[in-house]
Amino acid sequence: MLKGIDPLLTPELLMHLCAMGHGEWVVVVDANFTADYLAKGKPVVRLPGHSLERVAQALLTVFPLALDVPQPAGYMQHGDLPVGQTTAAQAAFINLVQKTEALRPDQVESIERFDFYERIERTSLIVQSGEATAYGNAILCKGVILP
């Protein structure tokens, strides 16, 4: 155990987050996501039993968001809902990043499902949560820690 570290952050997850550099992306996917198939060699860290919001909350305790990209956070748009309408899990994620990271609504991107899959090719790490809600997937861009 480490003092001040969210207990959800495993040693393996901390190692991967620490190794990521500025501008790299981490994706948090739901329990039903085809993580291993889409990972194509990228690390997959599993945190079963935890919601998208809880996993994102833990990540954001150590993961600075990029300030130099227009939308450092995003979520997979639910295919059966109008663009901009969200599920409860997506709304909780959006609220979290807006509240804890002071992001404006336009800095959190709604990403169409197949575009989201393509973005996974450019991510460095996949974290699979236990989120049971369909489309409970989000993406975050790492920034820098300023003095």
CYANA upper distance limits for C-alpha pairs under 8 A (distance plus 0.5 A):
  1 MET  CA      5 ILE  CA      8.48
  1 MET  CA      7 PRO  CA      8.26
  5 ILE  CA      9 LEU  CA      7.69
  5 ILE  CA     61 THR  CA      8.39
  6 ASP  CA     58 ALA  CA      6.45
  6 ASP  CA     61 THR  CA      7.83
  8 LEU  CA     47 LEU  CA      8.25
  8 LEU  CA     55 VAL  CA      8.01
  8 LEU  CA     58 ALA  CA      6.94
  9 LEU  CA     13 LEU  CA      6.54
  9 LEU  CA     14 LEU  CA      6.72
  9 LEU  CA     58 ALA  CA      7.15
  9 LEU  CA     59 LEU  CA      7.89
 10 THR  CA     14 LEU  CA      6.64
 11 PRO  CA     15 MET  CA      6.61
 12 GLU  CA     16 HIS  CA      6.97
 12 GLU  CA     45 VAL  CA      7.95
 13 LEU  CA     17 LEU  CA      6.66
 13 LEU  CA     45 VAL  CA      6.89
 14 LEU  CA     18 CYS  CA      6.42
 15 MET  CA     19 ALA  CA      6.70
 16 HIS  CA     20 MET  CA      6.92
 16 HIS  CA    125 LEU  CA      7.75
 17 LEU  CA     63 PHE  CA      7.82
 20 MET  CA     24 GLU  CA      6.76
 20 MET  CA    124 SER  CA      7.73
 20 MET  CA    142 LYS  CA      8.15
 21 GLY  CA    142 LYS  CA      7.45
 21 GLY  CA    143 GLY  CA      8.29
 22 HIS  CA     66 ALA  CA      7.83
 22 HIS  CA    141 CYS  CA      8.40
 22 HIS  CA    142 LYS  CA      5.80
 22 HIS  CA    143 GLY  CA      5.38
 22 HIS  CA    144 VAL  CA      6.37
 23 GLY  CA     66 ALA  CA      7.27
 23 GLY  CA    141 CYS  CA      6.35
 23 GLY  CA    142 LYS  CA      5.83
 23 GLY  CA    143 GLY  CA      6.59
 24 GLU  CA    123 THR  CA      7.00
 24 GLU  CA    124 SER  CA      6.81
 24 GLU  CA    141 CYS  CA      6.22
 24 GLU  CA    142 LYS  CA      6.03
 25 TRP  CA    122 ARG  CA      7.71
 25 TRP  CA    123 THR  CA      5.17
 25 TRP  CA    124 SER  CA      6.32
 25 TRP  CA    125 LEU  CA      7.65
 25 TRP  CA    139 ILE  CA      7.28
 25 TRP  CA    140 LEU  CA      6.04
 25 TRP  CA    141 CYS  CA      4.92
 25 TRP  CA    142 LYS  CA      6.60
 26 VAL  CA    123 THR  CA      6.14
 26 VAL  CA    124 SER  CA      6.45
 26 VAL  CA    125 LEU  CA      5.47
 26 VAL  CA    126 ILE  CA      6.51
 26 VAL  CA    127 VAL  CA      7.94
 26 VAL  CA    139 ILE  CA      6.28
 26 VAL  CA    140 LEU  CA      5.92
 26 VAL  CA    141 CYS  CA      7.04
 26 VAL  CA    142 LYS  CA      8.22
 27 VAL  CA    120 ILE  CA      7.78
 27 VAL  CA    123 THR  CA      7.34
 27 VAL  CA    125 LEU  CA      6.93
 27 VAL  CA    126 ILE  CA      5.52
 27 VAL  CA    127 VAL  CA      6.63
 27 VAL  CA    137 ASN  CA      7.83
 27 VAL  CA    138 ALA  CA      6.25
 27 VAL  CA    139 ILE  CA      4.76
 27 VAL  CA    140 LEU  CA      6.85
 28 VAL  CA     52 LEU  CA      7.47
 28 VAL  CA     55 VAL  CA      8.14
 28 VAL  CA     56 ALA  CA      7.91
 28 VAL  CA    126 ILE  CA      6.53
 28 VAL  CA    127 VAL  CA      5.23
 28 VAL  CA    128 GLN  CA      6.27
 28 VAL  CA    129 SER  CA      7.17
 28 VAL  CA    137 ASN  CA      6.11
 28 VAL  CA    138 ALA  CA      5.70
 28 VAL  CA    139 ILE  CA      6.61
 29 VAL  CA     33 PHE  CA      6.58
 29 VAL  CA     35 ALA  CA      8.01
 29 VAL  CA     52 LEU  CA      7.94
 29 VAL  CA    126 ILE  CA      7.66
 29 VAL  CA    127 VAL  CA      6.72
 29 VAL  CA    128 GLN  CA      5.36
 29 VAL  CA    129 SER  CA      6.46
 29 VAL  CA    131 GLU  CA      8.23
 29 VAL  CA    136 GLY  CA      6.84
 29 VAL  CA    137 ASN  CA      4.81
 29 VAL  CA    138 ALA  CA      6.93
 30 ASP  CA     52 LEU  CA      7.49
 30 ASP  CA    128 GLN  CA      6.39
 30 ASP  CA    129 SER  CA      5.76
 30 ASP  CA    130 GLY  CA      6.43
 30 ASP  CA    131 GLU  CA      5.16
 30 ASP  CA    132 ALA  CA      6.86
 30 ASP  CA    133 THR  CA      7.75
 30 ASP  CA    134 ALA  CA      7.96
 30 ASP  CA    135 TYR  CA      7.67
 30 ASP  CA    136 GLY  CA      5.60
 30 ASP  CA    137 ASN  CA      6.18
 31 ALA  CA     48 PRO  CA      7.91
 31 ALA  CA    128 GLN  CA      6.82
 31 ALA  CA    129 SER  CA      6.24
 31 ALA  CA    130 GLY  CA      5.19
 31 ALA  CA    131 GLU  CA      5.90
 31 ALA  CA    132 ALA  CA      6.38
 32 ASN  CA    132 ALA  CA      7.70
 32 ASN  CA    134 ALA  CA      8.27
 33 PHE  CA    128 GLN  CA      8.26
 34 THR  CA     38 LEU  CA      6.74
 35 ALA  CA     39 ALA  CA      6.24
 35 ALA  CA     44 VAL  CA      7.55
 35 ALA  CA    126 ILE  CA      7.58
 35 ALA  CA    128 GLN  CA      7.59
 36 ASP  CA     40 LYS  CA      7.47
 36 ASP  CA     44 VAL  CA      7.54
 38 LEU  CA    117 TYR  CA      8.13
 38 LEU  CA    120 ILE  CA      7.59
 38 LEU  CA    121 GLU  CA      8.17
 39 ALA  CA     43 PRO  CA      7.52
 39 ALA  CA     44 VAL  CA      7.57
 39 ALA  CA    120 ILE  CA      7.85
 39 ALA  CA    121 GLU  CA      8.08
 39 ALA  CA    126 ILE  CA      7.59
 42 LYS  CA    124 SER  CA      6.88
 42 LYS  CA    125 LEU  CA      6.54
 42 LYS  CA    126 ILE  CA      7.78
 43 PRO  CA    124 SER  CA      8.04
 43 PRO  CA    125 LEU  CA      5.95
 43 PRO  CA    126 ILE  CA      6.80
 44 VAL  CA    125 LEU  CA      6.82
 44 VAL  CA    126 ILE  CA      5.28
 44 VAL  CA    127 VAL  CA      6.20
 44 VAL  CA    128 GLN  CA      7.44
 45 VAL  CA    125 LEU  CA      8.39
 45 VAL  CA    126 ILE  CA      6.89
 45 VAL  CA    127 VAL  CA      5.33
 45 VAL  CA    128 GLN  CA      6.63
 46 ARG  CA    127 VAL  CA      6.27
 46 ARG  CA    128 GLN  CA      5.17
 46 ARG  CA    129 SER  CA      6.64
 47 LEU  CA     55 VAL  CA      8.20
 47 LEU  CA    127 VAL  CA      7.70
 47 LEU  CA    128 GLN  CA      6.49
 47 LEU  CA    129 SER  CA      5.40
 47 LEU  CA    130 GLY  CA      6.95
 48 PRO  CA    128 GLN  CA      7.74
 48 PRO  CA    129 SER  CA      5.80
 48 PRO  CA    130 GLY  CA      4.76
 49 GLY  CA    129 SER  CA      7.40
 49 GLY  CA    130 GLY  CA      4.90
 49 GLY  CA    131 GLU  CA      7.74
 50 HIS  CA     54 ARG  CA      6.65
 50 HIS  CA     55 VAL  CA      6.97
 50 HIS  CA    129 SER  CA      6.13
 50 HIS  CA    130 GLY  CA      5.28
 50 HIS  CA    131 GLU  CA      6.74
 51 SER  CA     55 VAL  CA      6.72
 51 SER  CA     89 ALA  CA      8.31
 51 SER  CA    129 SER  CA      6.63
 51 SER  CA    130 GLY  CA      6.16
 51 SER  CA    131 GLU  CA      4.95
 51 SER  CA    132 ALA  CA      8.20
 52 LEU  CA     56 ALA  CA      6.57
 52 LEU  CA     89 ALA  CA      7.18
 52 LEU  CA     93 PHE  CA      7.39
 52 LEU  CA    129 SER  CA      6.66
 52 LEU  CA    130 GLY  CA      7.97
 52 LEU  CA    131 GLU  CA      6.04
 52 LEU  CA    136 GLY  CA      6.90
 52 LEU  CA    137 ASN  CA      7.66
 52 LEU  CA    138 ALA  CA      8.31
 53 GLU  CA     57 GLN  CA      6.46
 53 GLU  CA     89 ALA  CA      7.37
 53 GLU  CA     92 ALA  CA      6.51
 53 GLU  CA     93 PHE  CA      5.59
 53 GLU  CA     96 LEU  CA      7.70
 54 ARG  CA     58 ALA  CA      6.78
 55 VAL  CA     59 LEU  CA      6.73
 55 VAL  CA    129 SER  CA      7.21
 56 ALA  CA     60 LEU  CA      6.57
 56 ALA  CA     93 PHE  CA      7.74
 57 GLN  CA     61 THR  CA      7.21
 57 GLN  CA     96 LEU  CA      7.66
 58 ALA  CA     62 VAL  CA      8.10
 59 LEU  CA     63 PHE  CA      6.18
 60 LEU  CA     64 PRO  CA      7.14
 60 LEU  CA     65 LEU  CA      8.42
 63 PHE  CA    142 LYS  CA      6.99
 63 PHE  CA    143 GLY  CA      8.24
 64 PRO  CA    142 LYS  CA      6.21
 64 PRO  CA    143 GLY  CA      5.62
 64 PRO  CA    144 VAL  CA      6.63
 64 PRO  CA    145 ILE  CA      6.99
 65 LEU  CA     72 PRO  CA      6.79
 65 LEU  CA    101 GLU  CA      8.04
 65 LEU  CA    140 LEU  CA      7.48
 65 LEU  CA    141 CYS  CA      6.23
 65 LEU  CA    142 LYS  CA      5.33
 65 LEU  CA    143 GLY  CA      5.11
 65 LEU  CA    144 VAL  CA      7.94
 66 ALA  CA     72 PRO  CA      6.26
 66 ALA  CA    141 CYS  CA      6.16
 66 ALA  CA    142 LYS  CA      5.63
 66 ALA  CA    143 GLY  CA      3.95
 66 ALA  CA    144 VAL  CA      7.18
 67 LEU  CA     72 PRO  CA      7.76
 67 LEU  CA    143 GLY  CA      6.93
 68 ASP  CA    143 GLY  CA      8.36
 70 PRO  CA    107 GLN  CA      6.48
 71 GLN  CA    106 ASP  CA      7.74
 71 GLN  CA    107 GLN  CA      4.69
 71 GLN  CA    108 VAL  CA      5.99
 71 GLN  CA    109 GLU  CA      6.52
 72 PRO  CA    107 GLN  CA      7.00
 72 PRO  CA    108 VAL  CA      7.36
 72 PRO  CA    139 ILE  CA      8.49
 72 PRO  CA    140 LEU  CA      6.15
 72 PRO  CA    141 CYS  CA      5.42
 72 PRO  CA    142 LYS  CA      8.25
 73 ALA  CA     97 VAL  CA      8.14
 73 ALA  CA    107 GLN  CA      7.19
 73 ALA  CA    108 VAL  CA      5.38
 73 ALA  CA    109 GLU  CA      6.77
 73 ALA  CA    138 ALA  CA      7.83
 73 ALA  CA    139 ILE  CA      6.11
 73 ALA  CA    140 LEU  CA      5.11
 73 ALA  CA    141 CYS  CA      7.01
 74 GLY  CA    108 VAL  CA      5.44
 74 GLY  CA    109 GLU  CA      4.73
 74 GLY  CA    110 SER  CA      6.25
 74 GLY  CA    111 ILE  CA      7.11
 74 GLY  CA    138 ALA  CA      6.03
 74 GLY  CA    139 ILE  CA      5.69
 74 GLY  CA    140 LEU  CA      7.21
 75 TYR  CA     90 GLN  CA      7.38
 75 TYR  CA    108 VAL  CA      8.10
 75 TYR  CA    109 GLU  CA      6.88
 75 TYR  CA    110 SER  CA      5.89
 75 TYR  CA    111 ILE  CA      6.38
 75 TYR  CA    136 GLY  CA      8.24
 75 TYR  CA    137 ASN  CA      6.18
 75 TYR  CA    138 ALA  CA      4.58
 75 TYR  CA    139 ILE  CA      6.67
 76 MET  CA    110 SER  CA      6.59
 76 MET  CA    111 ILE  CA      5.39
 76 MET  CA    112 GLU  CA      6.45
 76 MET  CA    113 ARG  CA      6.18
 76 MET  CA    116 PHE  CA      6.72
 76 MET  CA    135 TYR  CA      6.36
 76 MET  CA    136 GLY  CA      7.68
 76 MET  CA    137 ASN  CA      6.05
 76 MET  CA    138 ALA  CA      6.72
 77 GLN  CA     81 LEU  CA      8.24
 77 GLN  CA     83 VAL  CA      7.33
 77 GLN  CA     84 GLY  CA      8.19
 77 GLN  CA     86 THR  CA      7.86
 77 GLN  CA    110 SER  CA      5.91
 77 GLN  CA    111 ILE  CA      5.82
 77 GLN  CA    112 GLU  CA      5.67
 77 GLN  CA    113 ARG  CA      6.69
 77 GLN  CA    135 TYR  CA      7.40
 78 HIS  CA     82 PRO  CA      8.45
 78 HIS  CA     83 VAL  CA      8.50
 78 HIS  CA     86 THR  CA      7.52
 78 HIS  CA     87 THR  CA      8.08
 78 HIS  CA    112 GLU  CA      8.24
 78 HIS  CA    113 ARG  CA      7.91
 78 HIS  CA    134 ALA  CA      8.10
 78 HIS  CA    135 TYR  CA      6.10
 79 GLY  CA    112 GLU  CA      8.10
 79 GLY  CA    113 ARG  CA      7.54
 81 LEU  CA     85 GLN  CA      6.55
 81 LEU  CA     86 THR  CA      7.81
 83 VAL  CA    110 SER  CA      7.92
 84 GLY  CA    110 SER  CA      7.35
 86 THR  CA     90 GLN  CA      6.15
 86 THR  CA     91 ALA  CA      6.35
 87 THR  CA     91 ALA  CA      6.60
 88 ALA  CA     92 ALA  CA      6.62
 89 ALA  CA     93 PHE  CA      6.83
 89 ALA  CA    133 THR  CA      7.34
 89 ALA  CA    136 GLY  CA      6.67
 90 GLN  CA     94 ILE  CA      6.66
 90 GLN  CA    136 GLY  CA      6.84
 90 GLN  CA    137 ASN  CA      8.32
 91 ALA  CA     95 ASN  CA      6.52
 92 ALA  CA     96 LEU  CA      6.57
 93 PHE  CA     97 VAL  CA      6.87
 93 PHE  CA    138 ALA  CA      8.40
 94 ILE  CA     98 GLN  CA      6.60
 94 ILE  CA    108 VAL  CA      7.44
 95 ASN  CA     99 LYS  CA      6.38
 96 LEU  CA    100 THR  CA      6.32
 96 LEU  CA    101 GLU  CA      8.25
 97 VAL  CA    101 GLU  CA      5.65
 97 VAL  CA    102 ALA  CA      7.37
 97 VAL  CA    103 LEU  CA      6.78
 98 GLN  CA    102 ALA  CA      5.32
 98 GLN  CA    103 LEU  CA      4.85
 98 GLN  CA    104 ARG  CA      6.69
 98 GLN  CA    105 PRO  CA      7.67
 99 LYS  CA    103 LEU  CA      7.72
103 LEU  CA    107 GLN  CA      6.38
103 LEU  CA    108 VAL  CA      7.83
104 ARG  CA    108 VAL  CA      7.80
111 ILE  CA    115 ASP  CA      6.86
111 ILE  CA    116 PHE  CA      6.28
112 GLU  CA    116 PHE  CA      6.54
113 ARG  CA    117 TYR  CA      6.96
114 PHE  CA    118 GLU  CA      6.90
115 ASP  CA    119 ARG  CA      6.80
116 PHE  CA    120 ILE  CA      7.10
117 TYR  CA    121 GLU  CA      7.90
118 GLU  CA    122 ARG  CA      8.14
119 ARG  CA    123 THR  CA      7.17
131 GLU  CA    136 GLY  CA      6.73
132 ALA  CA    136 GLY  CA      7.86
